[in-house]
Amino acid sequence: MKDWIALNMTPGVGPRAAARLLERFGSAEGVFGALRSELERLRLRPEAVESIALRDRHEEAGRELERVREIEGADVLVLDDGAYPALLREIADPPITLYVRGRWAECLDAPCVGVVGSRRCSTYGQNVALALARDLASRGVTVVSGLARGIDAAAHRGALEAGGKTVAVLGTGIDEVYPRDHRKLAAEILEKGGALVTQFPLGTPPVAENFPYRNRIISGLSLGVVVVEAAENSGSLITARLAMEQNREQVVTQPID
């Protein structure tokens, strides 16, 4: 476990570099047992080679795991863990660690559908997302979304209103709720049997470059993704494109602006 968390924290190692390392060495433990010369042949960034060779993230990784397990209902799943979500493992370059909180196993064992859309949605779009999520949740489907304002929030609330399950995928650490005015919504998701999921270490703040990774997880956990209103070049359309690349179903509820 500590090796996987350390690899996830290694500077210069993103999902693609991690995939190359795991393909070559078989496991996170194998990566940290590799010779410096073997690492250099993979054309990694110099800081990644240095960090792996020195194993300089392991102490931090140990502290990270302790801190996660001090949070009620939280844990870390790693790629070779049998509990790691099977659908997510199928995508190209899946996250090697997944921070989870709440009743994640129950939520992710059920069929999952992503519902995403514009933050600046119309009342019509909000109502569509609410009704759709209510219907899905009432049929035993877990509604997956990104806790953003607008359509995402409506999707989570619709699932909760139906007494169903919903998973919020974060672009931050599992201890950071963004936007901050959705802390109450996140708490309600946990209280009512839902879950929070992220690939980012504790304390990771909301940084724009992280949200596409969140979108990959939304589509990766889901059998399909429904887009309810989306602006051109929006994160919601990125999620739909990712769903297509991952061979998942995509549905758009109305023409996109």
SEROMI-751847 format. One line per 10 residues: for each residue x, y, z of N, C-alpha, C. Coordinates in pm, 1 decimal. Example, Ala and Ser with C-alpha at 12.3 -4.5 7.8 and 13.67 -1.06 7.14 Angstrom:
BEGIN
1319.0 -569.0 780.0 1230.0 -450.0 780.0 1320.0 -330.0 780.0; 1285.0 -225.0 708.0 1367.0 -106.0 714.0 1290.0 3.0 787.0
***
This chain:
BEGIN
82.5 -120.6 0.0 0.0 0.0 0.0 86.1 125.8 0.0; 188.1 128.2 87.1 271.9 246.8 97.9 345.9 275.1 -32.8; 390.6 168.4 -102.8 459.3 187.0 -230.5 368.8 255.3 -332.7; 242.5 214.4 -336.5 148.6 273.1 -432.3 123.6 420.6 -401.8; 104.4 451.9 -274.3 81.0 591.5 -236.8 205.0 674.8 -266.8; 322.5 619.9 -238.0 447.2 691.4 -267.1 462.2 716.3 -416.4; 427.5 616.9 -498.5 436.9 635.0 -643.9 340.8 743.7 -690.4; 220.7 745.7 -633.2 123.0 848.6 -668.4 171.0 988.0 -629.3; 256.5 997.0 -526.7 308.3 1125.6 -479.4 439.7 1165.1 -547.2; 494.7 1077.9 -629.0 626.1 1103.7 -688.0 618.3 1216.3 -790.0
700.1 1320.6 -777.3 697.7 1430.4 -874.2 734.7 1380.6 -1013.3; 660.0 1428.7 -1112.2 690.1 1389.9 -1250.1 628.7 1259.0 -1293.0; 550.9 1195.4 -1205.9 484.4 1069.4 -1241.3 333.2 1091.9 -1244.0; 280.3 1109.6 -1364.9 136.4 1116.5 -1383.7 83.7 979.9 -1424.8; -43.8 972.6 -1465.7 -102.7 843.1 -1501.4 -28.2 769.2 -1612.2; 18.4 840.9 -1713.8 85.8 772.4 -1824.9 222.0 719.1 -1783.4; 297.9 800.3 -1710.3 428.7 753.7 -1662.9 411.3 637.0 -1566.6; 309.9 644.8 -1481.1 283.5 534.7 -1388.0 250.2 407.1 -1463.9; 171.6 420.8 -1570.9 135.9 302.9 -1651.1 260.0 239.9 -1714.4; 351.9 323.8 -1764.5 475.8 270.6 -1823.4 558.5 197.0 -1718.8
568.7 256.2 -1601.4 645.8 194.5 -1493.5 585.5 60.3 -1451.4; 454.8 56.9 -1438.6 389.3 -66.2 -1394.6 395.9 -174.2 -1501.9; 388.4 -132.8 -1627.1 401.7 -229.5 -1736.3 541.3 -292.4 -1735.2; 641.6 -210.7 -1704.8 780.0 -259.8 -1706.2 813.6 -340.7 -1580.8; 768.7 -293.9 -1464.2 814.0 -355.3 -1338.7 706.3 -435.5 -1264.7; 583.3 -430.4 -1314.0 479.6 -518.9 -1262.7 400.0 -471.1 -1143.7; 459.7 -391.8 -1057.3 390.7 -343.5 -937.5 463.7 -221.3 -884.6; 399.2 -151.7 -791.7 465.9 -36.5 -730.1 589.8 -81.5 -654.2; 582.0 -196.3 -589.4 698.5 -249.9 -518.9 813.3 -275.0 -616.6; 778.9 -328.0 -734.5 880.5 -351.4 -836.3 943.2 -223.6 -886.9
862.1 -118.4 -898.2 914.2 11.7 -943.2 1022.2 60.7 -847.7; 994.0 53.9 -717.4 1090.0 106.5 -620.0 1209.2 13.0 -598.0; 1201.9 -106.5 -653.5 1315.7 -197.2 -648.9 1402.4 -190.7 -773.0; 1364.3 -105.2 -869.2 1436.8 -97.3 -996.1 1568.9 -22.2 -980.9; 1661.8 -55.5 -1066.8 1788.6 16.8 -1071.7 1768.1 152.7 -1136.5; 1849.6 249.0 -1097.8 1841.1 382.9 -1156.9 1854.8 375.1 -1309.3; 1946.0 291.5 -1357.5 1967.9 280.3 -1502.4 1842.7 229.6 -1573.8; 1769.0 139.7 -1508.6 1644.6 89.2 -1568.0 1540.2 200.4 -1575.7; 1534.2 281.0 -1472.4 1439.8 393.2 -1471.7 1474.7 494.0 -1579.3; 1601.6 522.6 -1595.3 1645.6 620.6 -1694.3 1612.8 575.7 -1836.0
1613.5 445.2 -1859.9 1582.5 395.2 -1994.0 1436.3 417.6 -2031.7; 1352.4 440.1 -1932.9 1211.2 466.6 -1960.5 1184.6 613.1 -1993.6; 1289.7 693.2 -1994.7 1279.7 836.0 -2030.7 1181.8 910.8 -1940.2; 1190.6 882.6 -1813.3 1112.0 957.2 -1715.5 1174.4 1093.8 -1693.2; 1097.7 1183.1 -1634.0 1154.3 1312.8 -1598.1 1261.0 1292.1 -1491.2; 1368.5 1372.3 -1494.4 1479.6 1351.5 -1400.4 1436.6 1350.6 -1254.4; 1340.9 1438.0 -1218.2 1298.4 1442.8 -1078.2 1226.0 1314.0 -1037.5; 1159.2 1249.5 -1134.3 1092.3 1122.7 -1104.8 1194.5 1012.6 -1079.8; 1296.3 1005.3 -1166.0 1402.4 905.2 -1149.0 1469.2 922.3 -1012.8; 1500.3 1046.9 -978.8 1568.8 1075.7 -852.9 1483.0 1035.2 -732.8
1356.2 1072.1 -737.2 1266.7 1044.2 -625.3 1246.2 893.9 -606.1; 1226.2 822.1 -716.5 1205.9 676.8 -707.2 1332.2 608.6 -657.1; 1447.1 648.3 -711.8 1574.2 585.7 -672.7 1603.8 607.2 -524.3; 1568.4 724.5 -473.2 1595.2 755.9 -332.1 1483.1 709.9 -238.8; 1370.8 667.1 -297.6 1253.2 628.4 -217.4 1216.4 739.3 -118.1; 1220.8 862.8 -166.8 1207.5 975.5 -74.8 1062.5 1013.3 -42.7; 964.9 938.5 -94.8 824.3 968.6 -64.7 761.7 867.6 31.7; 837.2 767.1 73.5 777.6 660.8 153.6 737.1 705.8 294.4; 818.1 787.6 355.3 782.2 836.0 488.8 655.3 920.0 481.6; 649.5 1006.3 381.1 530.5 1089.1 361.0 409.0 1001.6 330.5
429.5 895.9 250.8 319.3 805.6 216.7 264.7 735.7 340.8; 352.9 696.5 431.3 308.8 633.5 555.7 223.7 727.3 638.7; 267.6 852.5 647.5 189.3 952.4 722.7 54.5 976.3 654.8; 56.7 979.4 521.7 -66.5 1001.6 445.5 -169.3 892.5 476.3; -126.5 768.7 474.0 -218.6 658.1 499.9 -275.8 667.5 641.1; -193.1 702.3 737.9 -240.9 718.3 875.8 -345.5 828.5 884.3; -319.2 940.0 817.7 -412.3 1053.0 821.5 -544.9 1017.7 754.7; -538.2 946.6 642.1 -661.5 906.9 573.8 -747.3 821.8 666.7; -685.1 726.4 733.1 -760.9 632.5 816.0 -809.5 693.8 946.7; -763.7 815.3 976.0 -818.0 890.0 1089.4 -948.6 959.7 1052.9
-976.5 972.4 922.0 -1100.5 1034.3 875.3 -1209.5 927.6 874.3; -1321.6 957.1 935.5 -1429.5 858.8 946.1 -1473.2 809.1 808.1; -1471.2 678.5 789.2 -1520.2 617.9 665.5 -1428.2 630.2 546.4; -1303.4 674.0 567.2 -1212.3 697.1 454.6 -1108.8 585.9 442.8; -1062.7 563.2 320.1 -958.1 464.3 296.0 -892.7 494.9 161.6; -790.0 419.0 129.6 -721.6 430.4 0.7 -727.4 294.9 -68.0; -769.7 294.5 -194.2 -765.6 174.2 -276.8 -650.8 188.7 -375.2; -582.4 79.7 -404.7 -473.8 84.6 -502.4 -505.7 -9.8 -616.8; -436.6 10.4 -727.6 -473.3 -53.0 -853.9 -473.8 -205.2 -847.4; -388.2 -265.5 -766.3 -385.4 -411.9 -759.9 -472.4 -467.8 -647.8
-553.5 -380.5 -587.9 -644.7 -419.9 -480.5 -771.3 -479.6 -542.3; -817.7 -591.6 -490.1 -940.0 -652.3 -541.3 -1062.1 -564.0 -525.2; -1056.8 -468.7 -432.1 -1170.0 -377.9 -409.2 -1171.1 -260.2 -506.3; -1063.0 -242.4 -582.6 -1056.4 -130.9 -678.7 -1168.4 -149.4 -781.4; -1241.3 -41.8 -816.8 -1356.1 -55.2 -907.7 -1317.6 -117.8 -1042.2; -1385.5 -225.4 -1077.6 -1349.6 -301.0 -1198.1 -1363.5 -217.5 -1325.0; -1470.2 -139.4 -1336.0 -1489.6 -57.5 -1456.1 -1378.7 45.4 -1471.1; -1338.8 106.0 -1361.1 -1234.2 208.5 -1367.0 -1100.5 146.5 -1405.3; -1075.5 25.5 -1360.3 -950.1 -41.8 -1393.3 -937.1 -66.0 -1544.1; -1050.8 -70.6 -1614.8 -1049.9 -100.1 -1758.1 -1003.3 16.9 -1844.2
-1007.1 139.6 -1793.2 -975.2 254.4 -1878.2 -824.7 263.3 -1901.1; -786.7 339.2 -2002.6 -644.4 362.2 -2027.7 -585.3 443.8 -1913.1; -471.6 401.7 -1862.1 -400.2 474.1 -1756.4 -490.9 508.5 -1638.0; -550.6 409.3 -1573.4 -637.1 439.3 -1458.5 -555.6 495.9 -1343.2; -619.2 574.3 -1255.7 -545.6 626.3 -1139.4 -494.4 510.9 -1054.5; -369.8 520.8 -1009.1 -311.4 408.1 -935.6 -355.1 405.6 -790.1; -401.8 517.6 -739.5 -461.3 520.5 -606.0 -596.1 589.9 -614.5; -686.8 547.5 -530.5 -819.6 606.3 -525.7 -854.9 626.9 -378.6; -873.1 752.7 -342.1 -913.6 786.4 -205.8 -1066.5 782.8 -200.8; -1120.5 712.0 -103.7 -1265.4 694.3 -95.4 -1312.7 726.5 46.4
-1437.0 770.6 52.7 -1497.7 797.2 183.3 -1646.5 769.0 174.8; -1701.2 707.3 278.0 -1843.2 675.6 279.2 -1867.4 530.2 243.3; -1987.3 502.4 195.8 -2025.8 364.5 161.8 -1993.0 337.7 14.7; -1865.0 354.4 -17.2 -1819.8 347.5 -156.1 -1839.5 209.0 -216.8; -1816.2 103.2 -141.0 -1826.9 -31.8 -197.7 -1970.3 -60.4 -240.7; -2065.3 -26.8 -154.8 -2206.5 -48.6 -187.0 -2247.9 35.2 -307.5; -2201.9 160.0 -311.5 -2236.4 248.5 -423.4 -2179.9 197.9 -555.4; -2053.8 156.4 -554.0 -1986.1 120.4 -678.3 -2014.0 -22.5 -721.5; -2069.0 -104.3 -632.1 -2111.1 -239.0 -671.3 -2239.2 -234.9 -754.1; -2316.6 -128.6 -738.1 -2439.3 -111.6 -816.2 -2404.5 -57.5 -954.9
-2494.9 -71.5 -1053.3 -2472.1 -5.8 -1182.7 -2460.5 144.8 -1161.7; -2364.1 207.7 -1228.3 -2339.8 351.6 -1212.0 -2361.7 424.7 -1343.9; -2424.1 541.3 -1336.1 -2442.4 628.6 -1452.2 -2397.0 768.8 -1413.8; -2313.9 829.3 -1498.0 -2270.0 965.9 -1475.7 -2372.3 1065.5 -1526.9; -2398.1 1168.9 -1450.3 -2486.4 1278.5 -1492.9 -2408.9 1407.6 -1472.6; -2380.7 1477.9 -1582.1 -2297.9 1598.0 -1576.2 -2359.6 1707.3 -1662.6; -2310.1 1830.2 -1644.9 -2360.3 1940.2 -1725.8 -2306.7 2073.3 -1678.4; -2366.8 2177.4 -1729.2 -2317.3 2312.7 -1708.0 -2332.4 2358.8 -1563.1; -2234.2 2435.3 -1517.8 -2248.0 2501.1 -1387.7 -2351.7 2612.4 -1396.0; -2356.3 2679.3 -1511.0 -2451.3 2790.0 -1530.6 -2571.5 2738.2 -1610.1
-2644.3 2647.5 -1551.0 -2752.9 2581.0 -1622.4 -2882.9 2660.5 -1612.6; -2975.1 2629.6 -1700.9 -3108.2 2689.1 -1695.2 -3192.2 2615.8 -1590.9; -3304.5 2675.2 -1555.7 -3397.6 2607.7 -1464.8 -3445.9 2477.5 -1526.9; -3468.8 2481.2 -1658.8 -3510.8 2359.8 -1729.7 -3405.9 2249.3 -1713.6; -3280.0 2283.8 -1737.2 -3173.5 2184.6 -1726.7 -3162.9 2127.8 -1586.1; -3176.9 2215.3 -1488.6 -3170.7 2171.5 -1348.8 -3282.8 2072.6 -1318.4; -3402.1 2102.9 -1368.7 -3516.1 2014.1 -1345.9 -3498.1 1879.8 -1416.4; -3440.1 1883.6 -1536.3 -3412.8 1758.7 -1608.6 -3315.8 1671.8 -1528.7; -3208.5 1734.4 -1478.8 -3108.3 1659.2 -1402.1 -3168.5 1600.7 -1274.6; -3249.0 1680.6 -1205.3 -3315.6 1631.9 -1083.6 -3404.3 1511.4 -1113.4
-3489.0 1525.5 -1216.9 -3583.4 1418.4 -1250.0 -3510.5 1292.7 -1296.6; -3408.6 1311.8 -1379.2 -3332.3 1197.8 -1429.8 -3263.5 1123.0 -1315.8; -3199.2 1199.0 -1227.2 -3128.4 1136.3 -1115.5 -3225.4 1065.8 -1020.9; -3340.4 1127.2 -996.5 -3441.3 1062.1 -912.6 -3481.4 927.3 -972.6; -3506.4 928.9 -1103.2 -3551.5 806.7 -1170.1 -3443.7 698.6 -1166.9; -3320.6 737.0 -1198.5 -3210.7 640.3 -1195.3 -3193.6 581.7 -1055.5; -3190.4 670.3 -956.1 -3167.8 625.0 -818.6 -3280.6 534.9 -769.8; -3402.8 565.9 -810.1 -3517.1 484.2 -767.5 -3512.2 344.6 -827.4; -3434.2 326.7 -933.8 -3419.0 195.8 -999.0 -3293.1 122.6 -952.5; -3228.0 177.0 -849.9 -3110.2 110.6 -796.0 -2980.0 145.7 -863.8
-2982.4 249.0 -947.3 -2861.2 294.4 -1016.4 -2791.6 400.4 -931.4; -2661.2 390.5 -919.0 -2583.8 493.2 -849.2 -2556.2 608.6 -944.2; -2589.9 729.6 -902.4 -2567.0 850.3 -982.6 -2429.4 905.7 -948.4; -2345.3 919.7 -1050.2 -2208.5 968.7 -1032.1 -2197.7 1107.2 -1093.5; -2145.6 1203.5 -1017.9 -2125.8 1337.6 -1071.5 -2009.3 1403.6 -998.5; -1987.9 1533.4 -1028.9 -1865.4 1598.0 -984.8 -1876.6 1704.5 -877.8; -1993.4 1715.1 -810.7 -2015.0 1807.8 -699.4 -2002.5 1955.2 -739.1; -2000.8 1983.9 -868.3 -1994.6 2123.4 -912.8 -2131.5 2188.7 -897.2; -2134.1 2319.8 -909.7 -2261.2 2391.5 -909.1 -2341.5 2353.1 -1033.8; -2470.6 2380.2 -1031.1 -2553.0 2358.8 -1149.8 -2600.3 2215.3 -1163.5
-2575.5 2156.8 -1279.8 -2626.9 2023.6 -1311.3 -2574.5 1917.6 -1215.5; -2444.9 1922.9 -1182.8 -2388.0 1822.0 -1092.5 -2462.3 1820.3 -959.2; -2479.8 1937.6 -900.9 -2547.8 1946.3 -771.5 -2691.3 1895.6 -782.1; -2759.0 1930.1 -892.2 -2896.7 1883.5 -911.8 -2901.3 1731.4 -921.3; -2802.7 1672.2 -988.3 -2798.3 1526.3 -1001.2 -2780.4 1459.9 -864.7; -2687.6 1511.3 -785.6 -2668.9 1454.9 -651.3 -2797.0 1468.5 -568.7; -2859.1 1586.3 -574.4 -2978.6 1609.8 -492.8 -3094.8 1521.7 -538.4; -3107.4 1502.4 -669.8 -3213.6 1415.7 -720.2 -3200.4 1274.1 -668.0; -3078.2 1222.5 -668.5 -3055.1 1086.9 -616.9 -3087.3 1079.2 -468.2; -3046.7 1181.8 -393.5 -3073.6 1183.2 -249.4 -3223.3 1191.3 -221.3
-3293.9 1272.6 -298.8 -3438.8 1286.5 -279.2 -3511.4 1154.2 -301.6; -3456.6 1071.2 -390.8 -3517.7 941.0 -419.3 -3476.5 834.7 -318.1; -3392.0 872.9 -222.4 -3343.1 775.9 -125.3 -3242.0 679.9 -183.9; -3177.6 722.7 -293.5 -3082.2 636.0 -361.6 -2938.5 671.5 -332.5; -2850.9 614.6 -413.4 -2706.9 629.7 -392.5 -2649.8 730.3 -491.7; -2552.1 807.5 -444.5 -2480.6 898.4 -533.6 -2334.9 907.2 -491.2; -2247.5 920.3 -589.6 -2103.4 931.9 -567.1 -2056.6 1065.3 -622.7; -1988.0 1143.2 -539.9 -1928.7 1270.1 -583.0 -1780.3 1248.2 -607.3; -1737.4 1271.8 -730.4 -1595.8 1259.9 -765.5 -1533.7 1398.7 -755.4; -1426.3 1409.8 -678.7 -1365.7 1539.1 -648.4 -1240.3 1562.8 -731.5
-1214.7 1690.7 -758.7 -1088.8 1730.4 -821.4 -991.4 1783.6 -718.2; -1016.1 1750.5 -592.2 -935.9 1795.4 -477.7 -904.3 1674.1 -390.6; -835.9 1697.8 -278.6 -821.0 1591.9 -180.0 -955.2 1557.7 -118.4; -965.1 1439.4 -60.7 -1093.8 1395.6 -5.7 -1132.9 1476.2 117.9; -1037.3 1549.8 171.3 -1063.7 1635.7 286.9 -1093.5 1779.3 246.4; -1099.4 1804.9 116.3 -1125.6 1939.9 64.9 -1251.9 1935.5 -21.2; -1354.8 2008.2 16.4 -1476.4 2013.5 -64.7 -1476.1 2141.8 -146.0; -1493.9 2128.0 -277.2 -1499.6 2244.5 -365.7 -1617.0 2226.0 -461.1; -1698.6 2332.6 -477.2 -1691.3 2461.9 -409.6 -1726.1 2450.1 -260.7; -1675.4 2543.9 -182.7 -1691.0 2536.2 -37.6 -1838.1 2541.5 4.7
-1920.9 2607.7 -76.5 -2062.2 2615.1 -38.8 -2135.7 2482.5 -63.7; -2063.4 2380.3 -109.7 -2122.6 2247.2 -123.9 -2079.7 2151.9 -12.1; -2019.8 2207.9 93.6 -1980.9 2122.1 205.9 -2103.1 2054.4 268.7; -2213.3 2127.0 277.9 -2335.2 2068.4 334.1 -2386.5 1955.8 244.8; -2380.0 1975.8 112.8 -2423.3 1872.3 19.1 -2334.5 1748.5 31.1; -2203.2 1770.1 40.3 -2110.4 1657.2 55.4 -2139.9 1580.0 184.0; -2167.8 1653.7 291.6 -2200.2 1588.6 419.1 -2329.3 1507.7 408.0; -2426.9 1561.8 336.1 -2553.7 1490.9 319.0 -2534.3 1363.8 236.2; -2449.2 1372.4 134.0 -2419.1 1253.2 53.6 -2364.6 1142.4 142.6; -2272.2 1177.7 231.2 -2213.8 1078.0 321.1 -2316.4 1026.5 421.7
-2395.2 1117.6 477.1 -2494.2 1079.3 578.7 -2599.4 984.2 522.9; -2629.9 998.4 393.0 -2737.4 918.9 332.6 -2685.5 800.0 252.1; -2563.7 757.5 281.7 -2514.6 633.2 222.7 -2440.3 646.6 92.7; -2404.2 769.2 54.6 -2326.6 789.5 -66.9 -2177.4 788.2 -38.9; -2100.4 838.4 -134.6 -1954.8 832.6 -120.0 -1887.8 949.3 -191.1; -1767.6 980.2 -144.6 -1677.9 1075.0 -209.9 -1558.2 996.5 -261.7; -1509.6 1033.9 -380.5 -1398.4 963.0 -444.7 -1305.3 1065.2 -508.4; -1174.9 1041.8 -499.5 -1077.6 1126.3 -568.7 -948.6 1048.3 -588.9; -867.1 1093.1 -683.4 -735.2 1031.9 -699.6 -626.5 1114.6 -632.5; -664.1 1228.8 -575.4 -564.2 1323.7 -526.8 -536.7 1308.6 -377.3
-411.4 1328.9 -336.2 -374.7 1317.4 -194.7 -447.4 1419.1 -107.3; -447.0 1393.4 21.8 -507.1 1485.5 118.0 -449.0 1625.3 102.2; -535.6 1724.2 119.4 -490.3 1862.8 114.7 -475.5 1920.6 -23.9; -500.9 1840.9 -129.8 -489.3 1894.0 -266.2 -596.5 1999.9 -288.1; -557.7 2123.7 -321.2 -655.4 2231.1 -339.1 -720.8 2223.6 -477.0; -825.5 2303.4 -499.8 -888.7 2305.3 -631.8 -800.3 2377.0 -733.7; -740.0 2301.5 -823.0 -653.0 2354.5 -928.1 -713.5 2314.1 -1061.8; -724.3 2408.6 -1155.2 -794.9 2383.2 -1281.1 -744.2 2259.2 -1353.7; -613.6 2236.6 -1351.0 -556.8 2124.5 -1427.2 -597.6 1988.4 -1371.3; -650.5 1984.7 -1249.3 -690.4 1856.8 -1189.5 -829.6 1810.8 -1230.5
-913.8 1903.0 -1276.6 -1052.7 1865.8 -1300.1 -1073.3 1772.7 -1419.4; -991.9 1779.5 -1524.8 -1004.2 1675.6 -1628.8 -980.2 1534.9 -1575.4; -893.0 1521.3 -1474.7 -871.8 1389.7 -1413.5 -997.3 1345.0 -1339.4; -1063.6 1439.5 -1274.0 -1192.1 1408.4 -1209.9 -1291.5 1357.4 -1313.6; -1296.1 1424.4 -1429.8 -1391.0 1386.0 -1534.0 -1365.2 1244.2 -1584.5; -1237.2 1205.6 -1592.4 -1203.0 1069.4 -1636.1 -1257.7 965.9 -1538.3; -1255.6 999.9 -1410.3 -1305.6 905.6 -1310.8 -1457.8 896.2 -1317.5; -1525.7 1009.8 -1337.0 -1671.9 1006.8 -1350.0 -1712.6 910.7 -1460.9; -1653.7 927.2 -1578.6 -1688.8 838.7 -1690.5 -1635.1 697.9 -1668.9; -1517.4 687.2 -1607.6 -1457.1 556.1 -1586.1 -1534.3 468.0 -1490.1
-1602.6 528.1 -1393.6 -1682.7 451.4 -1297.5 -1819.2 413.5 -1353.1; -1856.9 474.3 -1465.6 -1995.2 468.4 -1512.7 -2012.0 380.0 -1636.0; -2128.0 316.1 -1644.7 -2163.6 241.6 -1765.2 -2192.7 336.8 -1879.8; -2238.4 456.0 -1846.6 -2267.7 558.1 -1945.4 -2274.0 694.1 -1879.2; -2272.1 798.8 -1962.6 -2273.9 936.6 -1912.5 -2384.4 1013.7 -1982.9; -2466.0 1084.4 -1904.5 -2570.1 1171.5 -1958.0 -2525.4 1315.9 -1941.3; -2526.1 1391.2 -2051.4 -2490.4 1533.2 -2048.2 -2618.9 1615.2 -2053.2; -2642.7 1694.7 -1949.1 -2761.0 1780.5 -1942.1 -2713.9 1925.2 -1953.4; -2725.5 1983.4 -2068.3 -2677.1 2119.2 -2096.9 -2525.5 2128.2 -2080.2; -2460.3 2178.6 -2182.0 -2314.8 2194.0 -2174.4 -2270.0 2298.1 -2274.7
-2182.9 2386.3 -2230.8 -2124.6 2485.2 -2321.0 -2014.4 2419.7 -2403.5; -1986.4 2479.2 -2518.2 -1879.5 2428.2 -2603.5 -1747.1 2430.1 -2526.5; -1668.9 2324.0 -2542.0 -1537.7 2309.1 -2476.6 -1547.1 2300.3 -2324.3; -1663.4 2264.1 -2273.5 -1681.0 2255.2 -2128.5 -1628.8 2122.5 -2075.3; -1614.2 2117.2 -1943.6 -1572.8 1993.5 -1879.4 -1672.5 1881.0 -1902.3; -1800.6 1916.4 -1914.8 -1902.9 1814.0 -1937.4 -1883.6 1745.5 -2071.7; -1850.1 1823.2 -2173.7 -1824.2 1762.9 -2304.6 -1695.3 1682.5 -2303.4; -1598.4 1727.9 -2224.0 -1475.9 1647.9 -2207.1 -1512.3 1512.5 -2146.6; -1601.3 1513.6 -2047.4 -1643.8 1388.3 -1985.0 -1712.2 1298.1 -2086.9; -1797.5 1356.6 -2172.6 -1864.7 1277.1 -2275.9 -1763.7 1218.5 -2374.3
-1663.7 1297.9 -2413.2 -1560.0 1247.4 -2504.2 -1481.4 1134.1 -2438.9; -1449.2 1151.8 -2312.0 -1377.7 1046.4 -2239.7 -1461.3 919.3 -2232.3; -1592.1 935.7 -2210.8 -1680.7 819.2 -2207.5 -1676.4 744.9 -2340.4; -1674.1 819.6 -2449.7 -1665.6 757.1 -2581.8 -1534.0 681.0 -2596.5; -1423.6 743.7 -2554.8 -1292.8 678.4 -2563.0 -1286.9 553.4 -2475.8; -1363.8 553.7 -2367.7 -1365.3 440.3 -2274.9 -1471.6 336.9 -2311.1; -1535.0 356.6 -2429.8 -1639.4 264.7 -2477.4 -1759.6 259.3 -2383.7; -1794.0 375.1 -2329.9 -1913.0 386.0 -2246.3 -2022.1 458.1 -2327.0; -2145.7 437.2 -2287.9 -2257.1 503.2 -2355.5 -2256.9 652.7 -2324.6; -2304.5 733.4 -2421.8 -2319.4 877.0 -2399.8 -2458.6 919.5 -2444.9
-2522.1 1004.5 -2365.4 -2653.8 1057.8 -2398.0 -2651.3 1207.9 -2375.1; -2703.0 1284.0 -2472.0 -2717.6 1428.9 -2456.8 -2866.5 1458.2 -2455.6; -2914.4 1528.8 -2354.3 -3058.6 1544.3 -2337.1 -3119.2 1650.9 -2426.8; -3035.5 1739.4 -2482.1 -3087.2 1842.1 -2571.7 -2969.6 1899.4 -2649.7; -2995.6 1977.0 -2756.0 -2884.3 2035.0 -2832.1 -2791.2 2116.1 -2743.0; -2662.8 2111.0 -2772.3 -2560.4 2182.3 -2695.9 -2534.2 2316.7 -2760.5; -2521.7 2421.2 -2679.0 -2495.8 2555.5 -2731.4 -2365.4 2558.9 -2809.5
***
